[in-house]
Amino acid sequence: MLSTHRQVAVKQTTLDDNNPRRYSTHMRFLSPFSAACFVALLILIFSARQAAAQTTSTAQANPDKQASPDIQTTATADSVKAAPANQQPHDSQTVVVLGSSVPIPLTESTSSVVVLPVQSQILSLESVQDLLRQDSSLYIEDRGSGGGQADIILRGGTYEQVLVLLNGFRINDAQSSHHNLDIPLPMDAIDSIEVLHGAGSTLHGADALSGVVDFITAAPQSTSVRLRAGGGSFGENEEGFLGDLLQKSWSSRLTAERNFSTGFIADRDYRNEDASSESWFNSRLGLSDILLATSDRSFGALNFYGIAPQWERTKGWFASGRQELGERTEAAFGYRRHTDEYVWERYDPSVYENNHIDESWQASLRNKQPIASNSVLLIGLDADGDSIQSTNLGNYARNRGAGYADFNLRPANARWNLSAGVREELFSGGLRSVTSPHLAGSLRLPHQLKLRGNAGYGFRLPTYTDLYYHAPGEYGNPNLKPESVWSFEGGADWDLSNKWSLSATGFYSRQHDTIDIAEATKTPNALPSWCPLNVYCAVNVNGVHFSGVEASATWTPSSGQRVELAWTQLFGSQAPLLNTISEVALNYPDTNIHLNWIASIRNTVTITNSVAVVRPYQQSSTPWNDNPYPVWNLDVARESGRIRPYVRLTNLSNTGYEELTNIAMPGRAVVAGISIKIGD
């Protein structure tokens, strides 16, 4: 790809790979603060052991009194989603992993976590972007339909400040964060998407500043085959295949998917192909999980990175293995390779072309130690590295390692719980590190009311594009510092009855050394002296902070209907940038409202009616989408039975809008098709 912003069409410029101006992490040496955090954890553990002793004494004195059962059914995320059918726990509660050291029921989470199920609405979704839009705190900056390139904005953070995971493995692209949603999986392979709002670097590492998005794969429920085909507006064509095999001690799922379109306007065509294979085995050691996935996406990129008929093609390969080592220990390893071919002038590639190949690997070892009857200490080690070979960026590599501990204190028969953790991450290129602590807790009150709050720290290293990109229209910056954020939130969840539930969260985040792409329009200005006028430069800025409110209400008038209203309001602030335009740090929606009505007819046909109203933040120097814009979608699908027809109607309001400047979004469209299931 080129870069995010306007460019001059010239021959490419390659940085010298031996350039001594390597970036520095600008991190402090091993911090005494981390040692203090570990000491605090030890104190918590000692307190938990005392509580355990008291609980044991009470139980002996009152043998009829049992510990609270609501956590007893909790299982690991992999056992819930991956074990063969005869091994699967039967738990009606939604179990989440994000924001906690161990999988817990969603109702017990101390963080703001949203779970978006995929399989129950698979025929109503064209891509994962459609599902992510159901979370009003997420803003998807899409560059067209079909599941092509898109960015995630969460709670006002930049598109580079969201960590994307696949079954807990990192997917974030080292070349450019524009590829973070390049998930090499068909929709049929995904069970659900979990979204953590707020910083999450303690458990998940770098890039988790404004939140974490984790794609969880689905396991077979029976031996069967499912075929899908459809078509519609703008030459849309889609096909899908799913094959499940379920045996006593192992199971496997094979999926493949293709969709393509001639485009709603010239140079907005696309072709996406994805395939995956995942297998699970039970042995004396425990559960083994092996995933292989690949993707190939090519698309017309009209005005994506400047005013020109551009073209881009990306390919992805992903492999991972996870092995339980008994009941308490787990080892995992993942590998990702991603290529990006970018052409500025589609019909004359000789004008400007970039080719990038980046690779990354990751390994982890985790151990869970029960401390008391519902309290757990998680200790983990992570190691990962990435590298790039690029005609523009040069050839680079870097590695890092981390150790972390997280203690989840849940006293038996208590209405409160507390979670505290700390992570120390080391970087190659010198003994430098960063410490990421977090603290969270919740309190259950009478009348089904839960109060929760947490505080955490997140950080991100610059991508290779941030550091080394160079063209007449944009300069990278090898001296960029990593960016970081302190995040705080408090909220309440209230189940008024079996028909009504309410949730509200207030949050605040303060960033430091925010990585921005900015342009100086005249002198004097806020940019360094090395950055020329009217050129986009990668710089660190300070004074960026956000506050906001997330609120939602769910009404279930009957067993077959559900109405959901969600609203997120953001209030951002940054010190004025003299004669300077921010292109990344101030690109977010200040208002995002979603209204969904889901109706099920005889538990067979599902109708989903959704309306979203969005108002992007407007810089006075770059106004666009001046007014809030509505988008109305309607989906009808038969989600059960052997023959399952579906219809998707998108942008029924035929709203003309842009989620990114100068990139028009499709108007009204319809896609219809059929899915056929063979087998149990």
C-alpha positions as CSV (number, residue, x, y, z in Angstrom):
1,M,0.0,0.0,0.0
2,L,1.1,3.6,-0.3
3,S,0.2,5.4,2.9
4,T,-2.8,6.9,4.5
5,H,-2.7,10.3,2.8
6,R,-2.2,12.3,-0.4
7,Q,0.9,11.5,-2.5
8,V,2.7,12.7,-5.6
9,A,2.9,10.1,-8.3
10,V,6.7,9.6,-8.8
11,K,9.1,6.7,-8.9
12,Q,9.6,5.0,-5.5
13,T,12.3,6.0,-3.1
14,T,14.0,3.3,-1.1
15,L,15.6,4.0,2.3
16,D,19.1,2.7,2.7
17,D,18.8,-0.5,4.8
18,N,22.1,0.4,6.5
19,N,20.8,3.8,7.6
20,P,22.1,4.2,11.2
21,R,19.1,6.2,12.2
22,R,17.3,3.2,13.6
23,Y,14.3,4.0,15.8
24,S,14.7,3.9,19.5
25,T,11.9,2.6,21.8
26,H,12.5,5.5,24.2
27,M,11.3,3.3,27.0
28,R,12.7,3.4,30.5
29,F,15.0,0.8,31.9
30,L,13.4,-2.0,34.1
31,S,11.1,-0.1,36.3
32,P,11.0,-0.3,40.1
33,F,7.2,0.3,39.6
34,S,6.8,-3.2,38.2
35,A,8.5,-4.7,41.3
36,A,6.1,-2.8,43.5
37,C,3.2,-4.1,41.5
38,F,4.5,-7.7,41.9
39,V,4.8,-7.1,45.6
40,A,1.2,-5.9,45.7
41,L,0.1,-9.0,43.9
42,L,1.9,-11.2,46.5
43,I,0.0,-9.3,49.2
44,L,-3.3,-10.0,47.4
45,I,-2.4,-13.6,47.1
46,F,-1.6,-13.9,50.8
47,S,-4.9,-12.2,51.6
48,A,-6.7,-14.7,49.4
49,R,-5.0,-17.6,51.2
50,Q,-6.3,-16.2,54.5
51,A,-9.8,-15.9,53.0
52,A,-9.5,-19.5,51.8
53,A,-8.6,-20.7,55.3
54,Q,-11.5,-18.9,56.7
55,T,-13.8,-20.3,54.1
56,T,-12.6,-23.9,54.8
57,S,-13.1,-23.3,58.5
58,T,-16.7,-22.0,57.9
59,A,-17.4,-24.9,55.6
60,Q,-16.4,-27.4,58.3
61,A,-18.5,-25.6,60.8
62,N,-21.5,-25.4,58.4
63,P,-21.3,-28.4,56.1
64,D,-24.6,-27.6,54.5
65,K,-23.4,-24.3,53.3
66,Q,-22.0,-24.4,49.7
67,A,-19.8,-22.1,47.8
68,S,-21.4,-19.8,45.2
69,P,-22.0,-22.0,42.2
70,D,-22.1,-19.3,39.5
71,I,-18.4,-19.7,38.7
72,Q,-18.1,-23.4,39.0
73,T,-19.2,-24.1,35.4
74,T,-16.5,-21.8,34.0
75,A,-14.2,-23.6,31.5
76,T,-11.3,-22.5,29.4
77,A,-12.2,-20.7,26.2
78,D,-10.7,-23.4,24.1
79,S,-12.6,-26.2,25.8
80,V,-15.9,-24.3,25.3
81,K,-15.4,-23.8,21.6
82,A,-13.1,-26.5,20.5
83,A,-13.5,-29.8,22.2
84,P,-15.3,-32.7,20.5
85,A,-19.0,-32.9,21.3
86,N,-18.7,-35.5,24.0
87,Q,-16.3,-33.3,25.9
88,Q,-18.1,-30.0,25.6
89,P,-19.5,-28.4,28.8
90,H,-23.2,-27.5,28.8
91,D,-23.2,-24.0,30.1
92,S,-25.9,-21.5,29.1
93,Q,-23.9,-18.5,30.2
94,T,-21.9,-16.5,27.8
95,V,-18.2,-17.0,28.6
96,V,-15.6,-14.3,27.8
97,V,-11.8,-14.3,27.9
98,L,-10.9,-10.6,27.2
99,G,-10.3,-8.4,30.2
100,S,-9.8,-11.4,32.6
101,S,-7.0,-13.8,33.5
102,V,-9.4,-16.7,33.1
103,P,-12.6,-17.3,31.2
104,I,-15.6,-16.0,33.2
105,P,-19.3,-15.5,32.6
106,L,-19.9,-12.2,30.9
107,T,-22.1,-11.1,33.8
108,E,-19.1,-11.4,36.1
109,S,-16.7,-9.3,33.9
110,T,-15.1,-6.3,35.6
111,S,-14.5,-4.7,32.2
112,S,-16.6,-3.3,29.4
113,V,-16.8,-6.3,27.1
114,V,-19.2,-6.9,24.2
115,V,-19.8,-10.3,22.6
116,L,-21.0,-10.4,19.0
117,P,-22.2,-13.9,18.0
118,V,-21.6,-14.9,14.4
119,Q,-23.1,-18.3,13.8
120,S,-26.6,-17.4,14.9
121,Q,-26.7,-14.7,12.2
122,I,-24.2,-16.0,9.6
123,L,-26.5,-15.5,6.6
124,S,-27.3,-11.9,7.5
125,L,-23.6,-10.9,7.4
126,E,-21.5,-10.1,4.3
127,S,-18.3,-9.6,6.3
128,V,-17.0,-9.1,9.9
129,Q,-17.3,-5.4,9.4
130,D,-21.1,-5.7,9.3
131,L,-21.0,-7.4,12.7
132,L,-18.5,-5.0,14.3
133,R,-20.8,-2.1,13.4
134,Q,-23.3,-3.5,15.9
135,D,-21.0,-2.1,18.7
136,S,-21.7,1.6,19.0
137,S,-18.3,2.2,20.5
138,L,-16.7,0.9,17.3
139,Y,-16.4,3.0,14.2
140,I,-15.5,1.1,11.0
141,E,-13.7,3.2,8.4
142,D,-14.5,1.0,5.4
143,R,-13.1,1.4,1.9
144,G,-16.0,-0.4,0.2
145,S,-18.2,-3.5,0.6
146,G,-17.3,-7.1,0.5
147,G,-15.0,-7.3,3.5
148,G,-12.0,-5.6,2.0
149,Q,-9.7,-3.2,3.7
150,A,-11.1,-1.4,6.7
151,D,-9.9,0.3,9.9
152,I,-11.3,0.2,13.5
153,I,-11.7,3.3,15.6
154,L,-12.6,2.5,19.3
155,R,-13.3,5.1,21.9
156,G,-11.6,7.9,19.9
157,G,-8.3,6.1,19.6
158,T,-6.6,6.0,16.2
159,Y,-7.0,3.0,13.8
160,E,-3.5,1.9,15.0
161,Q,-4.5,1.7,18.7
162,V,-6.7,-1.4,18.5
163,L,-5.2,-4.8,19.0
164,V,-6.7,-7.5,16.8
165,L,-6.5,-11.1,17.9
166,L,-7.4,-14.5,16.4
167,N,-8.1,-17.1,19.1
168,G,-5.8,-14.9,21.3
169,F,-3.0,-14.7,18.7
170,R,-1.9,-11.3,17.5
171,I,-3.0,-10.3,13.9
172,N,-1.8,-6.7,14.0
173,D,0.3,-6.0,10.9
174,A,3.9,-4.8,11.4
175,Q,3.9,-3.0,8.0
176,S,0.7,-1.0,8.4
177,S,-2.2,-1.0,10.7
178,H,-4.5,-0.7,7.7
179,H,-4.1,-4.5,7.4
180,N,-5.2,-5.3,10.9
181,L,-8.6,-6.5,9.8
182,D,-7.1,-8.6,7.0
183,I,-8.4,-11.7,8.9
184,P,-7.6,-14.9,6.8
185,L,-10.8,-16.7,7.8
186,P,-14.2,-17.3,6.1
187,M,-17.2,-16.2,8.1
188,D,-18.2,-19.8,8.6
189,A,-15.1,-20.4,10.6
190,I,-15.9,-17.7,13.2
191,D,-18.0,-18.4,16.2
192,S,-18.0,-15.0,17.8
193,I,-16.1,-11.7,18.2
194,E,-15.3,-10.3,21.6
195,V,-14.5,-6.6,22.0
196,L,-12.8,-5.2,25.1
197,H,-13.2,-1.4,25.5
198,G,-10.2,0.3,27.0
199,A,-6.5,-0.4,27.5
200,G,-5.6,-4.1,27.7
201,S,-1.8,-4.3,27.4
202,T,-1.4,-6.1,30.8
203,L,-2.7,-9.4,29.4
204,H,-2.4,-8.9,25.7
205,G,0.7,-6.8,25.1
206,A,1.5,-4.0,22.7
207,D,-1.1,-2.1,20.6
208,A,-4.0,-2.5,23.1
209,L,-4.5,1.2,23.8
210,S,-8.1,1.8,23.1
211,G,-9.3,-1.8,23.1
212,V,-8.9,-5.4,21.9
213,V,-10.9,-7.3,19.3
214,D,-10.7,-11.1,19.4
215,F,-12.1,-13.4,16.7
216,I,-13.0,-16.8,18.2
217,T,-13.3,-19.7,15.8
218,A,-16.2,-22.2,15.9
219,A,-16.0,-26.0,16.5
220,P,-18.1,-28.7,14.8
221,Q,-21.4,-29.6,16.4
222,S,-22.1,-32.5,14.1
223,T,-20.7,-34.2,10.9
224,S,-22.2,-32.2,8.1
225,V,-21.6,-30.1,4.9
226,R,-23.0,-26.7,4.2
227,L,-23.0,-25.0,0.8
228,R,-23.9,-21.3,0.1
229,A,-24.3,-19.2,-3.0
230,G,-25.8,-15.8,-3.7
231,G,-25.6,-12.7,-5.9
232,G,-27.0,-9.2,-6.3
233,S,-26.3,-5.6,-7.0
234,F,-23.1,-4.3,-8.6
235,G,-22.2,-7.8,-9.9
236,E,-22.0,-9.2,-6.4
237,N,-21.3,-12.9,-6.3
238,E,-20.6,-15.0,-3.2
239,E,-20.0,-18.7,-2.5
240,G,-19.1,-20.6,0.6
241,F,-18.3,-24.1,1.8
242,L,-18.2,-25.6,5.3
243,G,-17.4,-29.2,6.1
244,D,-17.5,-30.5,9.7
245,L,-16.3,-33.9,10.9
246,L,-17.0,-34.9,14.5
247,Q,-15.4,-38.0,16.1
248,K,-15.1,-39.3,19.6
249,S,-11.7,-37.9,20.4
250,W,-11.0,-35.4,17.6
251,S,-12.9,-33.1,15.3
252,S,-12.1,-30.9,12.2
253,R,-13.7,-28.0,10.3
254,L,-12.8,-27.0,6.7
255,T,-14.1,-23.7,5.3
256,A,-13.7,-21.8,2.1
257,E,-15.3,-18.6,0.9
258,R,-15.2,-16.3,-2.2
259,N,-17.0,-13.1,-3.0
260,F,-16.4,-10.6,-5.8
261,S,-18.0,-7.6,-7.5
262,T,-17.6,-5.4,-10.5
263,G,-17.9,-2.4,-8.2
264,F,-20.6,0.2,-7.6
265,I,-18.4,2.7,-9.4
266,A,-15.3,2.4,-11.6
267,D,-12.1,1.1,-9.9
268,R,-14.0,-0.1,-6.9
269,D,-14.2,-3.8,-7.9
270,Y,-13.0,-6.5,-5.6
271,R,-12.3,-10.2,-5.3
272,N,-11.8,-11.9,-1.9
273,E,-10.9,-15.5,-1.3
274,D,-10.4,-17.2,2.1
275,A,-9.9,-20.7,3.3
276,S,-9.1,-22.4,6.7
277,S,-8.7,-25.7,8.3
278,E,-8.9,-26.3,12.1
279,S,-8.6,-29.6,14.0
280,W,-8.9,-30.5,17.6
281,F,-7.5,-33.6,19.4
282,N,-7.8,-35.0,22.9
283,S,-4.9,-36.8,24.5
284,R,-3.5,-37.5,27.9
285,L,-1.8,-34.1,27.9
286,G,-5.1,-32.3,27.1
287,L,-6.6,-30.6,24.2
288,S,-4.6,-29.8,21.0
289,D,-5.8,-27.1,18.6
290,I,-4.2,-26.6,15.1
291,L,-5.4,-23.8,12.8
292,L,-4.2,-23.1,9.2
293,A,-5.7,-20.2,7.2
294,T,-5.1,-18.2,4.1
295,S,-6.5,-15.2,2.2
296,D,-6.1,-13.5,-1.1
297,R,-7.7,-10.1,-1.7
298,S,-7.5,-7.8,-4.7
299,F,-9.4,-4.5,-5.1
300,G,-9.7,-1.3,-7.0
301,A,-8.6,1.5,-4.7
302,L,-10.0,4.6,-6.2
303,N,-8.9,7.6,-4.1
304,F,-7.9,5.3,-1.2
305,Y,-4.6,7.1,-0.5
306,G,-4.9,10.0,-2.9
307,I,-6.8,11.1,-6.0
308,A,-5.9,8.4,-8.4
309,P,-7.3,5.1,-9.9
310,Q,-5.2,2.9,-7.6
311,W,-5.1,-0.9,-7.2
312,E,-4.0,-3.2,-4.3
313,R,-3.6,-6.9,-3.6
314,T,-2.9,-8.5,-0.2
315,K,-2.3,-12.1,0.7
316,G,-2.2,-13.7,4.1
317,W,-1.1,-16.9,5.7
318,F,-1.6,-17.9,9.3
319,A,-0.8,-21.0,11.3
320,S,-1.2,-21.6,15.0
321,G,-0.9,-24.5,17.5
322,R,-2.2,-24.6,21.1
323,Q,-1.5,-27.4,23.5
324,E,-2.8,-28.0,27.0
325,L,-0.2,-29.4,29.3
326,G,-2.5,-30.7,32.0
327,E,-5.3,-28.8,33.5
328,R,-3.4,-25.7,34.5
329,T,-0.7,-25.1,31.8
330,E,-1.0,-24.2,28.2
331,A,1.6,-23.6,25.4
332,A,0.9,-21.9,22.1
333,F,2.8,-20.8,19.0
334,G,1.6,-18.8,16.0
335,Y,3.1,-17.6,12.6
336,R,1.8,-15.0,10.2
337,R,3.0,-13.9,6.8
338,H,1.4,-11.0,4.8
339,T,2.2,-9.5,1.4
340,D,1.0,-6.3,0.0
341,E,1.3,-5.2,-3.7
342,Y,0.3,-1.6,-4.3
343,V,0.0,0.3,-7.6
344,W,-0.7,4.1,-7.7
345,E,-1.8,4.2,-11.3
346,R,-3.8,1.0,-12.0
347,Y,-3.4,1.2,-15.8
348,D,0.2,2.1,-15.7
349,P,2.0,0.3,-12.8
350,S,5.4,1.7,-13.9
351,V,4.4,5.1,-12.4
352,Y,4.6,4.0,-8.8
353,E,4.6,0.5,-7.2
354,N,5.3,-0.7,-3.7
355,N,5.8,-4.4,-2.6
356,H,6.0,-5.4,1.0
357,I,6.4,-8.8,2.8
358,D,6.1,-8.9,6.5
359,E,6.3,-11.9,8.8
360,S,5.7,-12.3,12.5
361,W,5.9,-15.1,15.1
362,Q,4.6,-15.5,18.6
363,A,5.0,-18.0,21.5
364,S,3.4,-18.1,24.9
365,L,3.3,-20.2,28.0
366,R,0.6,-19.8,30.7
367,N,0.0,-21.3,34.0
368,K,-3.1,-20.9,36.2
369,Q,-2.8,-21.6,39.9
370,P,-5.9,-21.8,42.1
371,I,-5.3,-19.8,45.2
372,A,-8.6,-20.1,46.9
373,S,-12.0,-21.5,46.0
374,N,-12.8,-19.1,43.1
375,S,-9.5,-17.2,43.0
376,V,-6.8,-17.8,40.4
377,L,-3.3,-16.5,39.8
378,L,-2.3,-16.5,36.1
379,I,1.5,-16.3,35.3
380,G,2.6,-16.1,31.7
381,L,5.6,-15.6,29.4
382,D,5.3,-14.2,25.9
383,A,7.8,-13.8,23.1
384,D,7.2,-12.5,19.6
385,G,9.0,-10.9,16.7
386,D,8.3,-9.3,13.3
387,S,10.3,-8.4,10.2
388,I,9.7,-6.7,6.8
389,Q,11.2,-6.8,3.4
390,S,10.0,-3.8,1.3
391,T,10.8,-1.9,-1.8
392,N,10.0,1.3,0.0
393,L,10.5,0.7,3.7
394,G,13.7,-1.4,3.5
395,N,14.5,-4.5,5.5
396,Y,14.1,-4.5,9.3
397,A,13.4,-6.9,12.2
398,R,12.7,-6.6,15.9
399,N,11.8,-8.9,18.8
400,R,10.4,-8.6,22.3
401,G,9.6,-10.7,25.3
402,A,7.3,-10.3,28.3
403,G,6.4,-11.7,31.6
404,Y,3.2,-11.0,33.4
405,A,1.0,-12.0,36.4
406,D,-2.6,-11.4,37.0
407,F,-4.6,-12.3,40.1
408,N,-8.3,-12.7,40.1
409,L,-9.7,-12.6,43.6
410,R,-13.2,-14.0,44.0
411,P,-14.0,-14.8,47.7
412,A,-16.6,-17.4,48.1
413,N,-20.1,-16.2,48.9
414,A,-19.0,-12.6,48.4
415,R,-20.7,-10.0,46.1
416,W,-17.4,-8.4,45.0
417,N,-14.4,-9.5,43.0
418,L,-11.0,-7.9,42.3
419,S,-8.5,-8.3,39.6
420,A,-4.9,-6.9,39.6
421,G,-2.1,-7.5,37.2
422,V,1.2,-6.2,35.8
423,R,3.3,-6.9,32.7
424,E,6.9,-6.2,32.0
425,E,7.8,-6.2,28.3
426,L,11.4,-6.1,27.0
427,F,12.5,-4.9,23.6
428,S,15.4,-5.8,21.3
429,G,18.0,-3.2,20.7
430,G,19.0,-2.7,24.3
431,L,17.8,-3.5,27.8
432,R,14.7,-1.4,27.7
433,S,11.2,-2.2,28.8
434,V,7.7,-0.9,29.6
435,T,5.5,-1.7,32.5
436,S,1.7,-2.2,32.0
437,P,-0.4,-2.5,35.2
438,H,-4.1,-2.8,35.6
439,L,-6.7,-2.9,38.4
440,A,-10.3,-3.8,38.1
441,G,-13.2,-4.7,40.4
442,S,-17.0,-5.2,40.5
443,L,-19.7,-5.2,43.2
444,R,-23.0,-7.0,42.8
445,L,-25.8,-5.1,44.6
446,P,-29.4,-6.2,45.3
447,H,-32.0,-6.0,42.5
448,Q,-29.6,-7.4,39.8
449,L,-27.4,-4.3,39.8
450,K,-23.7,-4.6,39.2
451,L,-21.1,-1.8,39.6
452,R,-17.7,-2.1,37.9
453,G,-14.6,-0.1,37.4
454,N,-11.1,-0.5,36.1
455,A,-7.9,1.3,35.2
456,G,-5.2,0.2,32.9
457,Y,-2.2,1.1,30.8
458,G,-1.6,0.5,27.1
459,F,1.3,1.1,24.7
460,R,2.2,0.7,21.0
461,L,5.3,0.5,19.0
462,P,5.3,2.4,15.6
463,T,4.7,0.3,12.5
464,Y,7.4,0.1,9.8
465,T,5.4,2.6,7.7
466,D,5.3,5.1,10.6
467,L,9.1,4.8,10.9
468,Y,10.5,4.4,7.4
469,Y,8.0,5.4,4.7
470,H,9.4,8.0,2.3
471,A,7.9,9.8,-0.7
472,P,7.6,13.4,-1.9
473,G,4.2,13.7,-0.3
474,E,4.9,12.0,3.1
475,Y,7.8,11.3,5.4
476,G,8.1,8.6,8.0
477,N,10.1,9.3,11.2
478,P,12.8,6.8,12.4
479,N,12.9,8.7,15.7
480,L,9.3,8.2,16.7
481,K,8.7,7.3,20.3
482,P,6.2,4.6,21.2
483,E,2.8,5.9,22.2
484,S,1.0,5.1,25.4
485,V,-2.3,5.7,27.3
486,W,-3.8,5.6,30.7
487,S,-7.4,4.4,30.6
488,F,-10.1,4.7,33.3
489,E,-13.7,3.7,33.4
490,G,-16.6,3.1,35.7
491,G,-20.0,1.6,34.9
492,A,-23.2,-0.1,35.9
493,D,-25.2,-3.0,34.5
494,W,-28.8,-3.4,35.6
495,D,-31.2,-6.2,34.8
496,L,-34.5,-4.7,35.7
497,S,-36.5,-7.8,34.7
498,N,-36.5,-10.6,32.2
499,K,-37.6,-8.0,29.6
500,W,-35.4,-5.0,30.3
501,S,-31.7,-4.5,30.9
502,L,-29.6,-1.3,31.0
503,S,-25.9,-0.6,30.9
504,A,-23.9,2.7,31.1
505,T,-20.1,3.3,31.2
506,G,-18.2,6.6,31.6
507,F,-14.6,6.5,30.5
508,Y,-11.5,8.7,30.3
509,S,-8.2,8.2,28.5
510,R,-5.1,10.3,28.4
511,Q,-2.5,9.6,25.7
512,H,1.2,10.3,25.7
513,D,3.4,10.7,22.6
514,T,0.4,10.0,20.3
515,I,1.7,9.0,16.8
516,D,0.0,11.3,14.3
517,I,0.4,12.0,10.6
518,A,0.2,15.8,10.3
519,E,0.6,18.5,7.6
520,A,1.8,22.0,8.1
521,T,0.0,24.5,5.9
522,K,2.2,27.6,6.6
523,T,4.8,28.9,9.0
524,P,5.0,29.1,11.9
525,N,3.5,25.7,12.7
526,A,3.6,22.9,15.3
527,L,5.7,20.4,13.3
528,P,9.5,19.8,13.6
529,S,11.8,21.9,11.4
530,W,12.6,18.8,9.2
531,C,9.0,18.5,8.0
532,P,8.4,20.7,4.9
533,L,5.2,22.6,4.3
534,N,2.3,20.7,2.7
535,V,4.0,17.3,3.4
536,Y,2.5,14.7,5.7
537,C,5.0,13.8,8.5
538,A,4.9,11.2,11.2
539,V,5.2,12.9,14.5
540,N,4.6,12.5,18.2
541,V,2.0,14.9,19.7
542,N,0.9,15.3,23.3
543,G,-2.1,16.6,25.1
544,V,-4.6,14.2,23.4
545,H,-7.3,12.9,25.8
546,F,-10.8,11.6,25.5
547,S,-13.8,11.3,27.8
548,G,-17.1,9.8,26.9
549,V,-20.2,7.8,27.7
550,E,-21.4,4.4,26.5
551,A,-25.1,3.6,27.1
552,S,-27.3,0.8,26.0
553,A,-30.8,-0.5,26.6
554,T,-32.3,-3.9,25.6
555,W,-36.0,-4.7,25.6
556,T,-37.3,-8.2,25.0
557,P,-41.0,-7.9,24.6
558,S,-41.4,-11.6,23.8
559,S,-39.2,-14.7,23.3
560,G,-39.0,-14.0,19.6
561,Q,-38.2,-10.3,19.6
562,R,-35.4,-8.1,20.9
563,V,-35.0,-4.3,20.6
564,E,-31.5,-2.8,21.2
565,L,-30.6,0.8,21.5
566,A,-26.9,1.8,21.9
567,W,-25.3,5.2,22.1
568,T,-21.7,6.4,22.4
569,Q,-20.8,10.0,22.9
570,L,-17.1,11.2,22.7
571,F,-15.5,14.4,23.9
572,G,-12.0,14.7,22.6
573,S,-9.4,17.4,23.4
574,Q,-6.0,18.3,22.1
575,A,-3.9,21.4,22.4
576,P,-4.3,23.6,19.3
577,L,-1.8,22.7,16.5
578,L,-0.7,26.0,15.0
579,N,-1.2,26.0,11.2
580,T,-1.3,22.2,11.3
581,I,-3.8,19.6,10.2
582,S,-4.0,16.3,12.1
583,E,-4.9,13.4,9.8
584,V,-5.0,10.5,12.3
585,A,-5.3,11.5,15.9
586,L,-8.5,13.5,15.4
587,N,-10.3,11.2,13.1
588,Y,-13.2,9.8,15.1
589,P,-17.0,10.0,15.5
590,D,-18.2,12.1,18.3
591,T,-21.7,10.6,18.1
592,N,-22.6,7.0,17.2
593,I,-26.2,5.7,17.8
594,H,-27.4,2.3,16.8
595,L,-31.0,0.9,16.9
596,N,-31.6,-2.8,16.2
597,W,-34.8,-4.7,16.0
598,I,-34.4,-8.5,15.8
599,A,-37.5,-10.7,15.3
600,S,-37.7,-14.5,15.0
601,I,-40.7,-16.1,13.3
602,R,-41.4,-19.5,14.8
603,N,-37.7,-19.8,15.6
604,T,-37.0,-20.3,11.9
605,V,-36.9,-17.0,10.0
606,T,-34.9,-14.1,11.5
607,I,-35.5,-10.5,10.5
608,T,-32.9,-7.9,11.5
609,N,-33.7,-4.2,11.1
610,S,-30.9,-1.8,12.0
611,V,-30.4,1.9,11.7
612,A,-27.2,3.7,12.6
613,V,-26.7,7.5,12.9
614,V,-23.1,8.7,12.9
615,R,-21.5,12.2,13.2
616,P,-17.8,12.3,12.6
617,Y,-15.7,14.9,14.4
618,Q,-15.0,17.9,12.2
619,Q,-11.7,19.7,12.2
620,S,-12.3,23.3,11.2
621,S,-9.6,23.1,8.6
622,T,-10.9,19.8,7.0
623,P,-14.7,19.7,7.1
624,W,-16.4,16.6,5.6
625,N,-19.6,14.7,6.3
626,D,-20.8,18.0,7.9
627,N,-24.1,16.5,9.1
628,P,-24.9,13.3,11.0
629,Y,-25.8,10.6,8.4
630,P,-28.1,7.6,8.8
631,V,-27.6,4.2,7.3
632,W,-30.5,1.7,7.3
633,N,-30.0,-2.1,6.7
634,L,-32.5,-4.9,6.6
635,D,-31.8,-8.7,6.6
636,V,-34.1,-11.6,6.3
637,A,-32.8,-15.2,6.7
638,R,-33.9,-18.7,7.6
639,E,-31.3,-19.7,10.2
640,S,-32.4,-23.3,10.6
641,G,-33.3,-26.3,8.5
642,R,-31.6,-27.9,5.5
643,I,-32.5,-25.2,3.0
644,R,-31.9,-21.6,4.2
645,P,-32.7,-18.7,1.9
646,Y,-31.5,-15.2,2.8
647,V,-31.8,-11.6,1.6
648,R,-29.6,-8.7,2.6
649,L,-30.7,-5.1,1.8
650,T,-28.0,-2.5,2.6
651,N,-28.2,1.2,2.8
652,L,-31.9,1.2,2.2
653,S,-31.9,4.9,2.9
654,N,-29.6,5.3,-0.1
655,T,-27.4,7.7,2.0
656,G,-24.5,9.3,0.3
657,Y,-21.7,9.3,2.8
658,E,-17.9,8.8,3.4
659,E,-16.3,7.0,6.3
660,L,-12.9,8.3,5.0
661,T,-12.4,11.5,3.2
662,N,-12.9,11.2,-0.6
663,I,-13.8,7.5,-0.4
664,A,-17.5,7.2,-1.4
665,M,-19.5,4.3,0.1
666,P,-22.0,2.2,-1.9
667,G,-25.7,3.2,-2.2
668,R,-28.7,1.0,-1.9
669,A,-28.0,-2.6,-2.7
670,V,-29.5,-6.1,-2.4
671,V,-28.0,-9.6,-2.2
672,A,-30.0,-12.8,-2.1
673,G,-28.9,-16.4,-1.9
674,I,-29.4,-19.8,-0.5
675,S,-27.6,-22.1,1.9
676,I,-28.0,-25.9,1.8
677,K,-27.0,-28.2,4.7
678,I,-26.2,-31.9,4.2
679,G,-25.9,-34.2,7.2
680,D,-26.9,-34.0,10.8
